[in-house]
C-alpha cells in the first residue's frame, strides 16, 4: 500500500499545476463558442474529439454571425472561482465559474495527464 502512495506522488509531481491551465482554458472555450477566438489556439490542450466538437460549434456560430452581418464584441470574461480535485494521480475534475457582464457560467473540465502535460478530455459548459 505504501508503494502505491509513493507512485501516486511521483506521477502528480511530474505534471504541472493544473490551475493555470484551467484559468486559461475555460474562458478560451467560451470565446471559441462565441466565435471570437480561433479553435487552433487550443490545439494541444484538448483531445481531438473535443477539438472537432468546438470547431463545429464555432463554425455554426460564425455562419450565423456572417449571415446576419453581426459584429461580435470581445466578451469580458473573468474567472471568478476554480475548484479542482485529483480523482486519480493523473486525473483532475474541475469546475470553473466564469463571470461576464450579463451572467455567470460554470464550465466543468476533466484534465488527464498525458506525456507530462494536461489534456482536456471532457468539457461541459453549464
N, CA, C and O atoms as a GROMACS GRO file, in nm:
protein
  504
    1UNK      N    1   0.082  -0.120   0.000
    1UNK     CA    2   0.000   0.000   0.000
    1UNK      C    3   0.087   0.127   0.000
    1UNK      O    4   0.056   0.222  -0.072
    2UNK      N    5   0.193   0.129   0.078
    2UNK     CA    6   0.280   0.246   0.083
    2UNK      C    7   0.347   0.269  -0.051
    2UNK      O    8   0.369   0.383  -0.091
    3UNK      N    9   0.380   0.160  -0.122
    3UNK     CA   10   0.443   0.173  -0.252
    3UNK      C   11   0.350   0.243  -0.351
    3UNK      O   12   0.396   0.326  -0.430
    4UNK      N   13   0.223   0.212  -0.350
    4UNK     CA   14   0.126   0.275  -0.439
    4UNK      C   15   0.116   0.425  -0.412
    4UNK      O   16   0.105   0.505  -0.504
    5UNK      N   17   0.120   0.462  -0.283
    5UNK     CA   18   0.114   0.603  -0.246
    5UNK      C   19   0.236   0.678  -0.300
    5UNK      O   20   0.223   0.790  -0.348
    6UNK      N   21   0.354   0.616  -0.291
    6UNK     CA   22   0.475   0.680  -0.343
    6UNK      C   23   0.465   0.697  -0.495
    6UNK      O   24   0.505   0.801  -0.547
    7UNK      N   25   0.412   0.598  -0.565
    7UNK     CA   26   0.397   0.610  -0.710
    7UNK      C   27   0.300   0.722  -0.746
    7UNK      O   28   0.325   0.796  -0.842
    8UNK      N   29   0.191   0.735  -0.672
    8UNK     CA   30   0.094   0.841  -0.699
    8UNK      C   31   0.158   0.978  -0.684
    8UNK      O   32   0.136   1.066  -0.767
    9UNK      N   33   0.238   0.996  -0.580
    9UNK     CA   34   0.303   1.126  -0.558
    9UNK      C   35   0.400   1.158  -0.670
    9UNK      O   36   0.409   1.273  -0.712
   10UNK      N   37   0.472   1.059  -0.719
   10UNK     CA   38   0.566   1.080  -0.828
   10UNK      C   39   0.491   1.124  -0.954
   10UNK      O   40   0.534   1.217  -1.021
   11UNK      N   41   0.380   1.059  -0.985
   11UNK     CA   42   0.306   1.093  -1.106
   11UNK      C   43   0.248   1.234  -1.098
   11UNK      O   44   0.251   1.307  -1.198
   12UNK      N   45   0.196   1.274  -0.983
   12UNK     CA   46   0.139   1.408  -0.969
   12UNK      C   47   0.246   1.514  -0.983
   12UNK      O   48   0.224   1.615  -1.050
   13UNK      N   49   0.362   1.494  -0.922
   13UNK     CA   50   0.465   1.597  -0.926
   13UNK      C   51   0.527   1.611  -1.064
   13UNK      O   52   0.586   1.714  -1.094
   14UNK      N   53   0.515   1.509  -1.151
   14UNK     CA   54   0.567   1.520  -1.286
   14UNK      C   55   0.480   1.610  -1.374
   14UNK      O   56   0.526   1.659  -1.477
   15UNK      N   57   0.358   1.630  -1.334
   15UNK     CA   58   0.266   1.715  -1.410
   15UNK      C   59   0.263   1.855  -1.350
   15UNK      O   60   0.277   1.870  -1.229
   16UNK      N   61   0.247   1.959  -1.434
   16UNK     CA   62   0.240   2.095  -1.380
   16UNK      C   63   0.109   2.116  -1.302
   16UNK      O   64   0.015   2.037  -1.313
   17UNK      N   65   0.106   2.222  -1.224
   17UNK     CA   66  -0.014   2.259  -1.152
   17UNK      C   67  -0.125   2.286  -1.254
   17UNK      O   68  -0.104   2.367  -1.345
   18UNK      N   69  -0.241   2.222  -1.242
   18UNK     CA   70  -0.346   2.238  -1.344
   18UNK      C   71  -0.421   2.370  -1.337
   18UNK      O   72  -0.492   2.405  -1.432
   19UNK      N   73  -0.409   2.445  -1.228
   19UNK     CA   74  -0.492   2.564  -1.209
   19UNK      C   75  -0.469   2.668  -1.317
   19UNK      O   76  -0.565   2.726  -1.368
   20UNK      N   77  -0.345   2.694  -1.354
   20UNK     CA   78  -0.318   2.796  -1.457
   20UNK      C   79  -0.379   2.755  -1.590
   20UNK      O   80  -0.433   2.839  -1.662
   21UNK      N   81  -0.370   2.627  -1.624
   21UNK     CA   82  -0.431   2.582  -1.750
   21UNK      C   83  -0.582   2.594  -1.744
   21UNK      O   84  -0.645   2.632  -1.843
   22UNK      N   85  -0.642   2.562  -1.631
   22UNK     CA   86  -0.787   2.575  -1.616
   22UNK      C   87  -0.831   2.720  -1.628
   22UNK      O   88  -0.933   2.749  -1.690
   23UNK      N   89  -0.753   2.812  -1.569
   23UNK     CA   90  -0.785   2.955  -1.576
   23UNK      C   91  -0.777   3.007  -1.719
   23UNK      O   92  -0.849   3.101  -1.755
   24UNK      N   93  -0.691   2.949  -1.800
   24UNK     CA   94  -0.681   2.988  -1.940
   24UNK      C   95  -0.786   2.918  -2.025
   24UNK      O   96  -0.852   2.980  -2.109
   25UNK      N   97  -0.802   2.788  -2.003
   25UNK     CA   98  -0.884   2.706  -2.090
   25UNK      C   99  -1.033   2.738  -2.083
   25UNK      O  100  -1.098   2.747  -2.186
   26UNK      N  101  -1.087   2.756  -1.964
   26UNK     CA  102  -1.232   2.779  -1.950
   26UNK      C  103  -1.277   2.905  -2.025
   26UNK      O  104  -1.371   2.897  -2.103
   27UNK      N  105  -1.214   3.022  -2.003
   27UNK     CA  106  -1.256   3.139  -2.082
   27UNK      C  107  -1.230   3.124  -2.231
   27UNK      O  108  -1.307   3.172  -2.313
   28UNK      N  109  -1.121   3.056  -2.265
   28UNK     CA  110  -1.089   3.036  -2.407
   28UNK      C  111  -1.196   2.952  -2.476
   28UNK      O  112  -1.232   2.980  -2.590
   29UNK      N  113  -1.247   2.851  -2.408
   29UNK     CA  114  -1.355   2.770  -2.465
   29UNK      C  115  -1.478   2.856  -2.488
   29UNK      O  116  -1.542   2.846  -2.593
   30UNK      N  117  -1.512   2.941  -2.392
   30UNK     CA  118  -1.628   3.030  -2.409
   30UNK      C  119  -1.607   3.125  -2.527
   30UNK      O  120  -1.700   3.152  -2.603
   31UNK      N  121  -1.485   3.176  -2.542
   31UNK     CA  122  -1.456   3.266  -2.654
   31UNK      C  123  -1.465   3.193  -2.788
   31UNK      O  124  -1.510   3.251  -2.886
   32UNK      N  125  -1.422   3.068  -2.793
   32UNK     CA  126  -1.436   2.987  -2.915
   32UNK      C  127  -1.583   2.969  -2.947
   32UNK      O  128  -1.625   2.985  -3.062
   33UNK      N  129  -1.662   2.935  -2.845
   33UNK     CA  130  -1.805   2.914  -2.867
   33UNK      C  131  -1.877   3.042  -2.909
   33UNK      O  132  -1.976   3.036  -2.981
   34UNK      N  133  -1.827   3.157  -2.865
   34UNK     CA  134  -1.885   3.285  -2.905
   34UNK      C  135  -1.837   3.328  -3.043
   34UNK      O  136  -1.891   3.423  -3.100
   35UNK      N  137  -1.735   3.260  -3.096
   35UNK     CA  138  -1.686   3.291  -3.229
   35UNK      C  139  -1.584   3.402  -3.235
   35UNK      O  140  -1.558   3.456  -3.342
   36UNK      N  141  -1.523   3.437  -3.121
   36UNK     CA  142  -1.425   3.545  -3.122
   36UNK      C  143  -1.281   3.495  -3.106
   36UNK      O  144  -1.188   3.574  -3.116
   37UNK      N  145  -1.263   3.366  -3.080
   37UNK     CA  146  -1.129   3.308  -3.067
   37UNK      C  147  -1.118   3.190  -3.162
   37UNK      O  148  -1.214   3.116  -3.182
   38UNK      N  149  -1.000   3.173  -3.221
   38UNK     CA  150  -0.976   3.060  -3.311
   38UNK      C  151  -0.957   2.932  -3.230
   38UNK      O  152  -0.887   2.932  -3.128
   39UNK      N  153  -1.019   2.826  -3.274
   39UNK     CA  154  -1.005   2.696  -3.208
   39UNK      C  155  -0.860   2.647  -3.215
   39UNK      O  156  -0.818   2.569  -3.130
   40UNK      N  157  -0.787   2.690  -3.314
   40UNK     CA  158  -0.648   2.646  -3.330
   40UNK      C  159  -0.562   2.681  -3.207
   40UNK      O  160  -0.462   2.614  -3.181
   41UNK      N  161  -0.601   2.783  -3.134
   41UNK     CA  162  -0.525   2.822  -3.015
   41UNK      C  163  -0.537   2.722  -2.902
   41UNK      O  164  -0.461   2.728  -2.805
   42UNK      N  165  -0.631   2.629  -2.913
   42UNK     CA  166  -0.649   2.526  -2.810
   42UNK      C  167  -0.596   2.391  -2.854
   42UNK      O  168  -0.616   2.291  -2.785
   43UNK      N  169  -0.530   2.386  -2.968
   43UNK     CA  170  -0.487   2.262  -3.030
   43UNK      C  171  -0.429   2.156  -2.939
   43UNK      O  172  -0.483   2.045  -2.935
   44UNK      N  173  -0.325   2.181  -2.868
   44UNK     CA  174  -0.261   2.080  -2.785
   44UNK      C  175  -0.321   2.063  -2.647
   44UNK      O  176  -0.276   1.979  -2.569
   45UNK      N  177  -0.422   2.142  -2.617
   45UNK     CA  178  -0.478   2.140  -2.482
   45UNK      C  179  -0.603   2.053  -2.469
   45UNK      O  180  -0.647   2.025  -2.358
   46UNK      N  181  -0.659   2.011  -2.581
   46UNK     CA  182  -0.783   1.932  -2.580
   46UNK      C  183  -0.765   1.809  -2.668
   46UNK      O  184  -0.678   1.806  -2.756
   47UNK      N  185  -0.848   1.707  -2.645
   47UNK     CA  186  -0.842   1.589  -2.730
   47UNK      C  187  -0.898   1.622  -2.867
   47UNK      O  188  -0.962   1.725  -2.887
   48UNK      N  189  -0.873   1.533  -2.961
   48UNK     CA  190  -0.922   1.553  -3.099
   48UNK      C  191  -1.075   1.561  -3.103
   48UNK      O  192  -1.131   1.641  -3.178
   49UNK      N  193  -1.142   1.478  -3.024
   49UNK     CA  194  -1.289   1.480  -3.021
   49UNK      C  195  -1.342   1.616  -2.976
   49UNK      O  196  -1.433   1.670  -3.038
   50UNK      N  197  -1.285   1.669  -2.870
   50UNK     CA  198  -1.329   1.800  -2.819
   50UNK      C  199  -1.295   1.908  -2.920
   50UNK      O  200  -1.374   2.000  -2.943
   51UNK      N  201  -1.177   1.899  -2.980
   51UNK     CA  202  -1.136   1.996  -3.081
   51UNK      C  203  -1.238   2.002  -3.194
   51UNK      O  204  -1.280   2.110  -3.234
   52UNK      N  205  -1.278   1.886  -3.245
   52UNK     CA  206  -1.374   1.882  -3.356
   52UNK      C  207  -1.511   1.934  -3.314
   52UNK      O  208  -1.576   2.006  -3.390
   53UNK      N  209  -1.555   1.899  -3.195
   53UNK     CA  210  -1.684   1.948  -3.145
   53UNK      C  211  -1.684   2.100  -3.134
   53UNK      O  212  -1.778   2.166  -3.178
   54UNK      N  213  -1.579   2.155  -3.074
   54UNK     CA  214  -1.569   2.301  -3.062
   54UNK      C  215  -1.558   2.367  -3.199
   54UNK      O  216  -1.616   2.473  -3.222
   55UNK      N  217  -1.484   2.304  -3.287
   55UNK     CA  218  -1.469   2.358  -3.423
   55UNK      C  219  -1.604   2.366  -3.493
   55UNK      O  220  -1.636   2.466  -3.557
   56UNK      N  221  -1.684   2.260  -3.482
   56UNK     CA  222  -1.816   2.259  -3.547
   56UNK      C  223  -1.910   2.363  -3.486
   56UNK      O  224  -1.980   2.433  -3.559
   57UNK      N  225  -1.910   2.373  -3.354
   57UNK     CA  226  -1.998   2.472  -3.290
   57UNK      C  227  -1.952   2.614  -3.320
   57UNK      O  228  -2.035   2.704  -3.338
   58UNK      N  229  -1.823   2.635  -3.326
   58UNK     CA  230  -1.770   2.767  -3.359
   58UNK      C  231  -1.804   2.804  -3.503
   58UNK      O  232  -1.838   2.919  -3.532
   59UNK      N  233  -1.794   2.707  -3.593
   59UNK     CA  234  -1.827   2.732  -3.734
   59UNK      C  235  -1.974   2.768  -3.749
   59UNK      O  236  -2.009   2.856  -3.827
   60UNK      N  237  -2.061   2.700  -3.675
   60UNK     CA  238  -2.204   2.732  -3.681
   60UNK      C  239  -2.230   2.873  -3.632
   60UNK      O  240  -2.311   2.945  -3.690
   61UNK      N  241  -2.162   2.912  -3.526
   61UNK     CA  242  -2.177   3.048  -3.472
   61UNK      C  243  -2.127   3.151  -3.574
   61UNK      O  244  -2.188   3.256  -3.592
   62UNK      N  245  -2.015   3.120  -3.640
   62UNK     CA  246  -1.960   3.212  -3.741
   62UNK      C  247  -2.055   3.226  -3.859
   62UNK      O  248  -2.075   3.336  -3.911
   63UNK      N  249  -2.115   3.114  -3.903
   63UNK     CA  250  -2.212   3.122  -4.014
   63UNK      C  251  -2.330   3.211  -3.976
   63UNK      O  252  -2.375   3.293  -4.056
   64UNK      N  253  -2.378   3.194  -3.856
   64UNK     CA  254  -2.489   3.276  -3.808
   64UNK      C  255  -2.450   3.423  -3.803
   64UNK      O  256  -2.526   3.511  -3.845
   65UNK      N  257  -2.332   3.449  -3.751
   65UNK     CA  258  -2.285   3.586  -3.739
   65UNK      C  259  -2.270   3.652  -3.876
   65UNK      O  260  -2.312   3.766  -3.894
   66UNK      N  261  -2.211   3.581  -3.972
   66UNK     CA  262  -2.190   3.638  -4.104
   66UNK      C  263  -2.320   3.651  -4.182
   66UNK      O  264  -2.336   3.746  -4.259
   67UNK      N  265  -2.412   3.558  -4.165
   67UNK     CA  266  -2.539   3.567  -4.238
   67UNK      C  267  -2.623   3.684  -4.189
   67UNK      O  268  -2.703   3.740  -4.264
   68UNK      N  269  -2.607   3.720  -4.066
   68UNK     CA  270  -2.681   3.833  -4.009
   68UNK      C  271  -2.597   3.960  -4.000
   68UNK      O  272  -2.641   4.060  -3.944
   69UNK      N  273  -2.476   3.955  -4.054
   69UNK     CA  274  -2.383   4.069  -4.053
   69UNK      C  275  -2.363   4.124  -3.912
   69UNK      O  276  -2.360   4.246  -3.891
   70UNK      N  277  -2.348   4.034  -3.817
   70UNK     CA  278  -2.326   4.076  -3.679
   70UNK      C  279  -2.177   4.089  -3.652
   70UNK      O  280  -2.097   4.006  -3.695
   71UNK      N  281  -2.141   4.193  -3.580
   71UNK     CA  282  -2.005   4.206  -3.533
   71UNK      C  283  -2.007   4.181  -3.383
   71UNK      O  284  -2.072   4.254  -3.308
   72UNK      N  285  -1.937   4.077  -3.342
   72UNK     CA  286  -1.938   4.042  -3.200
   72UNK      C  287  -1.829   4.116  -3.125
   72UNK      O  288  -1.714   4.117  -3.168
   73UNK      N  289  -1.864   4.177  -3.015
   73UNK     CA  290  -1.760   4.236  -2.932
   73UNK      C  291  -1.687   4.125  -2.857
   73UNK      O  292  -1.744   4.019  -2.832
   74UNK      N  293  -1.563   4.150  -2.821
   74UNK     CA  294  -1.489   4.052  -2.742
   74UNK      C  295  -1.554   4.044  -2.605
   74UNK      O  296  -1.566   4.146  -2.537
   75UNK      N  297  -1.596   3.926  -2.563
   75UNK     CA  298  -1.666   3.915  -2.434
   75UNK      C  299  -1.572   3.944  -2.317
   75UNK      O  300  -1.454   3.907  -2.319
   76UNK      N  301  -1.626   4.008  -2.218
   76UNK     CA  302  -1.550   4.040  -2.097
   76UNK      C  303  -1.569   3.925  -1.998
   76UNK      O  304  -1.658   3.930  -1.913
   77UNK      N  305  -1.485   3.822  -2.010
   77UNK     CA  306  -1.498   3.702  -1.927
   77UNK      C  307  -1.391   3.703  -1.820
   77UNK      O  308  -1.272   3.721  -1.847
   78UNK      N  309  -1.436   3.685  -1.696
   78UNK     CA  310  -1.342   3.679  -1.584
   78UNK      C  311  -1.361   3.548  -1.509
   78UNK      O  312  -1.473   3.502  -1.489
   79UNK      N  313  -1.251   3.488  -1.469
   79UNK     CA  314  -1.257   3.367  -1.386
   79UNK      C  315  -1.284   3.412  -1.244
   79UNK      O  316  -1.203   3.485  -1.185
   80UNK      N  317  -1.396   3.369  -1.189
   80UNK     CA  318  -1.428   3.411  -1.052
   80UNK      C  319  -1.394   3.304  -0.949
   80UNK      O  320  -1.371   3.335  -0.832
   81UNK      N  321  -1.391   3.177  -0.992
   81UNK     CA  322  -1.358   3.071  -0.897
   81UNK      C  323  -1.316   2.945  -0.971
   81UNK      O  324  -1.371   2.911  -1.076
   82UNK      N  325  -1.217   2.877  -0.915
   82UNK     CA  326  -1.171   2.749  -0.970
   82UNK      C  327  -1.174   2.647  -0.858
   82UNK      O  328  -1.113   2.666  -0.753
   83UNK      N  329  -1.246   2.538  -0.881
   83UNK     CA  330  -1.244   2.426  -0.787
   83UNK      C  331  -1.195   2.305  -0.864
   83UNK      O  332  -1.248   2.271  -0.970
   84UNK      N  333  -1.093   2.239  -0.810
   84UNK     CA  334  -1.043   2.119  -0.876
   84UNK      C  335  -1.002   2.017  -0.770
   84UNK      O  336  -0.966   2.051  -0.658
   85UNK      N  337  -1.010   1.892  -0.811
   85UNK     CA  338  -0.964   1.785  -0.722
   85UNK      C  339  -0.907   1.672  -0.806
   85UNK      O  340  -0.952   1.644  -0.917
   86UNK      N  341  -0.807   1.608  -0.748
   86UNK     CA  342  -0.746   1.492  -0.812
   86UNK      C  343  -0.830   1.369  -0.777
   86UNK      O  344  -0.839   1.332  -0.660
   87UNK      N  345  -0.892   1.308  -0.876
   87UNK     CA  346  -0.968   1.186  -0.850
   87UNK      C  347  -0.879   1.063  -0.868
   87UNK      O  348  -0.909   0.956  -0.814
   88UNK      N  349  -0.772   1.078  -0.941
   88UNK     CA  350  -0.665   0.980  -0.956
   88UNK      C  351  -0.538   1.062  -0.973
   88UNK      O  352  -0.546   1.182  -0.995
   89UNK      N  353  -0.422   1.001  -0.962
   89UNK     CA  354  -0.298   1.078  -0.972
   89UNK      C  355  -0.284   1.161  -1.100
   89UNK      O  356  -0.227   1.270  -1.097
   90UNK      N  357  -0.334   1.111  -1.211
   90UNK     CA  358  -0.321   1.186  -1.336
   90UNK      C  359  -0.457   1.230  -1.392
   90UNK      O  360  -0.473   1.245  -1.513
   91UNK      N  361  -0.553   1.250  -1.303
   91UNK     CA  362  -0.688   1.289  -1.345
   91UNK      C  363  -0.741   1.399  -1.254
   91UNK      O  364  -0.746   1.383  -1.132
   92UNK      N  365  -0.780   1.511  -1.314
   92UNK     CA  366  -0.832   1.625  -1.239
   92UNK      C  367  -0.973   1.654  -1.287
   92UNK      O  368  -0.997   1.669  -1.407
   93UNK      N  369  -1.066   1.663  -1.194
   93UNK     CA  370  -1.203   1.706  -1.222
   93UNK      C  371  -1.214   1.849  -1.171
   93UNK      O  372  -1.170   1.879  -1.060
   94UNK      N  373  -1.272   1.937  -1.251
   94UNK     CA  374  -1.276   2.077  -1.209
   94UNK      C  375  -1.405   2.145  -1.252
   94UNK      O  376  -1.473   2.102  -1.346
   95UNK      N  377  -1.437   2.252  -1.180
   95UNK     CA  378  -1.546   2.342  -1.217
   95UNK      C  379  -1.490   2.483  -1.206
   95UNK      O  380  -1.434   2.521  -1.104
   96UNK      N  381  -1.506   2.558  -1.312
   96UNK     CA  382  -1.458   2.696  -1.317
   96UNK      C  383  -1.579   2.786  -1.336
   96UNK      O  384  -1.657   2.767  -1.429
   97UNK      N  385  -1.595   2.883  -1.248
   97UNK     CA  386  -1.703   2.981  -1.261
   97UNK      C  387  -1.651   3.100  -1.338
   97UNK      O  388  -1.549   3.160  -1.303
   98UNK      N  389  -1.723   3.135  -1.444
   98UNK     CA  390  -1.686   3.248  -1.528
   98UNK      C  391  -1.794   3.353  -1.517
   98UNK      O  392  -1.913   3.323  -1.523
   99UNK      N  393  -1.752   3.477  -1.501
   99UNK     CA  394  -1.845   3.589  -1.489
   99UNK      C  395  -1.831   3.678  -1.611
   99UNK      O  396  -1.720   3.717  -1.649
  100UNK      N  397  -1.945   3.712  -1.671
  100UNK     CA  398  -1.947   3.810  -1.780
  100UNK      C  399  -2.033   3.927  -1.734
  100UNK      O  400  -2.082   3.930  -1.621
  101UNK      N  401  -2.050   4.023  -1.824
  101UNK     CA  402  -2.133   4.138  -1.789
  101UNK      C  403  -2.278   4.099  -1.764
  101UNK      O  404  -2.348   4.163  -1.687
  102UNK      N  405  -2.323   3.991  -1.831
  102UNK     CA  406  -2.463   3.953  -1.826
  102UNK      C  407  -2.494   3.837  -1.733
  102UNK      O  408  -2.604   3.830  -1.678
  103UNK      N  409  -2.399   3.744  -1.714
  103UNK     CA  410  -2.431   3.624  -1.637
  103UNK      C  411  -2.307   3.554  -1.586
  103UNK      O  412  -2.195   3.590  -1.621
  104UNK      N  413  -2.330   3.453  -1.504
  104UNK     CA  414  -2.224   3.366  -1.455
  104UNK      C  415  -2.246   3.228  -1.513
  104UNK      O  416  -2.358   3.176  -1.510
  105UNK      N  417  -2.140   3.168  -1.565
  105UNK     CA  418  -2.148   3.035  -1.624
  105UNK      C  419  -2.050   2.944  -1.552
  105UNK      O  420  -1.948   2.990  -1.500
  106UNK      N  421  -2.081   2.817  -1.550
  106UNK     CA  422  -1.991   2.717  -1.495
  106UNK      C  423  -1.940   2.630  -1.610
  106UNK      O  424  -2.016   2.591  -1.699
  107UNK      N  425  -1.811   2.602  -1.607
  107UNK     CA  426  -1.750   2.515  -1.707
  107UNK      C  427  -1.685   2.400  -1.631
  107UNK      O  428  -1.596   2.421  -1.548
  108UNK      N  429  -1.729   2.280  -1.660
  108UNK     CA  430  -1.671   2.160  -1.600
  108UNK      C  431  -1.567   2.104  -1.696
  108UNK      O  432  -1.596   2.083  -1.814
  109UNK      N  433  -1.447   2.081  -1.645
  109UNK     CA  434  -1.339   2.032  -1.730
  109UNK      C  435  -1.271   1.914  -1.661
  109UNK      O  436  -1.238   1.920  -1.543
  110UNK      N  437  -1.251   1.807  -1.737
  110UNK     CA  438  -1.172   1.695  -1.688
  110UNK      C  439  -1.038   1.699  -1.760
  110UNK      O  440  -1.032   1.699  -1.883
  111UNK      N  441  -0.930   1.703  -1.683
  111UNK     CA  442  -0.796   1.700  -1.739
  111UNK      C  443  -0.731   1.566  -1.708
  111UNK      O  444  -0.744   1.513  -1.598
  112UNK      N  445  -0.663   1.513  -1.807
  112UNK     CA  446  -0.585   1.391  -1.788
  112UNK      C  447  -0.440   1.422  -1.818
  112UNK      O  448  -0.408   1.491  -1.915
  113UNK      N  449  -0.352   1.368  -1.735
  113UNK     CA  450  -0.209   1.385  -1.758
  113UNK      C  451  -0.162   1.291  -1.867
  113UNK      O  452  -0.178   1.170  -1.858
  114UNK      N  453  -0.104   1.350  -1.971
  114UNK     CA  454  -0.052   1.271  -2.083
  114UNK      C  455   0.083   1.327  -2.124
  114UNK      O  456   0.094   1.444  -2.160
  115UNK      N  457   0.182   1.244  -2.119
  115UNK     CA  458   0.317   1.281  -2.162
  115UNK      C  459   0.367   1.407  -2.092
  115UNK      O  460   0.427   1.494  -2.154
  116UNK      N  461   0.342   1.416  -1.962
  116UNK     CA  462   0.394   1.527  -1.883
  116UNK      C  463   0.315   1.656  -1.894
  116UNK      O  464   0.362   1.760  -1.848
  117UNK      N  465   0.196   1.653  -1.954
  117UNK     CA  466   0.114   1.775  -1.962
  117UNK      C  467  -0.033   1.737  -1.945
  117UNK      O  468  -0.071   1.620  -1.956
  118UNK      N  469  -0.114   1.838  -1.918
  118UNK     CA  470  -0.258   1.816  -1.900
  118UNK      C  471  -0.329   1.834  -2.033
  118UNK      O  472  -0.298   1.925  -2.109
  119UNK      N  473  -0.425   1.743  -2.060
  119UNK     CA  474  -0.507   1.750  -2.181
  119UNK      C  475  -0.653   1.739  -2.136
  119UNK      O  476  -0.688   1.651  -2.058
  120UNK      N  477  -0.737   1.829  -2.185
  120UNK     CA  478  -0.879   1.824  -2.153
  120UNK      C  479  -0.945   1.711  -2.231
  120UNK      O  480  -0.939   1.706  -2.354
  121UNK      N  481  -1.008   1.619  -2.156
  121UNK     CA  482  -1.074   1.505  -2.219
  121UNK      C  483  -1.225   1.517  -2.214
  121UNK      O  484  -1.296   1.441  -2.280
  122UNK      N  485  -1.275   1.613  -2.137
  122UNK     CA  486  -1.420   1.640  -2.132
  122UNK      C  487  -1.439   1.785  -2.091
  122UNK      O  488  -1.374   1.834  -1.999
  123UNK      N  489  -1.530   1.853  -2.160
  123UNK     CA  490  -1.565   1.991  -2.127
  123UNK      C  491  -1.715   2.005  -2.139
  123UNK      O  492  -1.775   1.968  -2.240
  124UNK      N  493  -1.776   2.059  -2.034
  124UNK     CA  494  -1.920   2.085  -2.035
  124UNK      C  495  -1.943   2.227  -1.990
  124UNK      O  496  -1.896   2.267  -1.883
  125UNK      N  497  -2.015   2.305  -2.068
  125UNK     CA  498  -2.050   2.442  -2.032
  125UNK      C  499  -2.192   2.440  -1.981
  125UNK      O  500  -2.284   2.396  -2.050
  126UNK      N  501  -2.210   2.487  -1.860
  126UNK     CA  502  -2.342   2.489  -1.798
  126UNK      C  503  -2.398   2.629  -1.795
  126UNK      O  504  -2.510   2.651  -1.746
   0.00000   0.00000   0.00000
